[in-house]
Amino acid sequence: MKNWIAALVVALLLVPGSSAFAGSLESLSDVKALTDSAMKDISGGKIDAGFEALKPHVGFSQEQFGEFKAHVADQMPQVETHMGKNVGYELVEDKELGTSLYRAVYLQKQETSALVWYFTFYKGADGWTLNDFDFNDHIKDLF
């Protein structure tokens, strides 16, 4: 019986796309440092590095994560064509809801406009996990 349980645990750990074992972050300061580092990389054109930093901490499937990364990589050349070169990034909103939710909103600043990035974290029993993140060009929605 013990061997069967051990085999089941190993099998679950090896399931691709499983988010049940996402690496949680211990503190809110760890969450803030992670999002800032990821935004620095992503806005600086180092999409792979930014996403690799986030990858161990996502609370959704690795397949979805990979699809989103590919989408971002595909969109960035168009962003530069329409908005100009990147000129930095800025944290514009930093919000906690209760003790279990945190959202960071960043601008990825381009020469003529900006993208808005949303990072939403959930604090479960094991710590903070990236629950959702996305970007758009709807800067007017920030007001």
KASULCOR-V18365 format. One line per field, one symbol per residue. psi: psi as a letter, one per 40 degrees, with the letter a starting at -180 (. if undefined). A space follows every 50 residues. Layout:
psi = ???
This chain:
psi = dddddddddddddehiehedfihihdiddddddddddddddddeegdddd dddddeeifiidddddddddddddddddddddeaiheaihhehhhhhaee ihhhhihhhideaiihhhhhihhadeahhhdiiiiafgddee.
